[in-house]
């Protein structure tokens, strides 16, 4: 692209200034509203209201040909010095690498989801009874979850970001309100589950996999993790991991989906940040199951480990609820 050919800095009147280019995709988040405000503020004629468009301190360039032909000269003459957004324009800063810590914490919390932990413990129990290599088999299952979540996440993001949402601009506030309400509802459901767990009313938990899907996963594991398929154990485990990860997404994918929606709404600086967001979340999500696999491989009782997690399940639900409250707050800040 033309922008990649621009230097990192430029000398103007004997002083070196850094060239800082901020990119916005009008189909991401609230960027369409930002675009409309900018063309109105700069009084861009209708025939020049096209993308790409570059806004400088007091001027603008629209269209690739105009930008590639005139931008270098404008920058050299100081056209971009002291740029600031007009007072009536309040752009939302896109996600950068400095924001990845938040996705890491969200992924780490997602890795403690009871839906996925219970299935992992079932897998480890079956492997122990078969006297197989726990680390190799367990990490194959973790790798399958990593693959499934990466494919699911990037697919959702790619499809959603490729849709032309400009026709929805009139009801943007309604859609944003729906997202905020959904985050609040998920927070409340997790707080209710936390209350039931503290009161030892485990049967009243709301946020969990449907009973039918839990039975399906259990039967599938018990059927294929048997001596009959021992020669193909690792490929079988990988396929089982893919199937289970896709099925349990309804339970474990709530935080992940919220992270994807937040990324779409806020927008990103470039494609590498998008990839970094997903890798950061999923790597963090895989840390807890990896630790559990290593602990069991060292001889730790699966029953004792499961009981220990069960006793602290209320804490996981509490953190989930707090996280969705934070999502709601971030969305409110983002949309105002």
Beta strands, then each sheet from edge to edge (+ up, - down):
strand 1: 9-12
strand 2: 15-18
strand 3: 53-55
strand 4: 60-62
sheet 1: 1+ 2-
sheet 2: 3+ 4-
end
